């Protein structure tokens, strides 16, 4: 099953239990990292460039469902496009 990552307009939702907030995500990523080593040999990642990323699975943390996660619209997404019926028009 292929599932897309959430965007600014969408979020994940479990179709079995309705969970919107807790998911275990398994992904593969190919990255280039800039490592800075101090004089003691300890490293710190200072920059990361993601070359490619694949979502392998998204599991609902509440009910453990793996194949029941879907993308749904976020509340308020596109709300600026049209005024509500009871709002006065300028």
N, C-alpha and C positions, 0 to 999 in steps of 0.2 A: 504494500500500500504506500502510495506517495502522498505526503501531506506538505503543503506550503507553509512557510513561516509566517507568523502574524506581521501585519503592516501597521501603519498609522491609522488605517481605517478598519482593520479587522483584528480579531483575537480568537484564541482557541476556546472551544466549548466541548465538554464530553456529552455525547448524546444519551448516554445511559443515566448518569446521575446529575447532570447539569453543572458540574464543576467548571469554573472559569479561571481559577487562580493557581492550581497546583498540578504540575506535570513533570514527569521524568522524561528528558529528551536525550536520545542517543543520536549523535551526529559524528560525521567524519569531516575533518578539515585539513586542507593543505595550506600551510602558512609559512611566511618568511618572518623571522623575528630578529631584531637587533638586540644583542645581548651586551650589557656593560659589566665587565668584571672589575671588582675592586682589587687592591693590591694583595688582599688575603685570599683571593681566588673565588670569592662569593659572586654569583651572577645575579643580574636583575634584568628583566625584559623591559626595554624602554620603548620599543616600537613593535607593532605587529601589523603585518599586511596579510589579509586573507586572500589567497589565490583561488580557492574553491571550497565549497562547503555543501555537504549533503545531509539532509535530515533522514535518518534511517528509521526511527520510530519515535512516537510520542505516546506515553502511557499516562493515563489518569492516575494521579496519586491517591485519590479518594477510593475509587472502585476497582482499580487495577486494569481497566479496559485498555487494550492496545489499539484496536481497530475502530474505535468509536469516537475519535476526536475529529471535529470539523472546524472550519473557519466560519465565523459569524461576524456581522458588523459590530463595531464598537458603538456604545451609546454616544450620541451627539456627532457621529461621523457624518459630515455633509450638512450639519445643522445650519451653517451660515449661508447655504444656497437659497433658501426660501423662508420668508417670515411665517410665523405661526398664524393660524386663522384669526386669533383674537388680538394680534399685535397691530397697532395703528401703522398705516403706511405713510411714509414721509412725503 
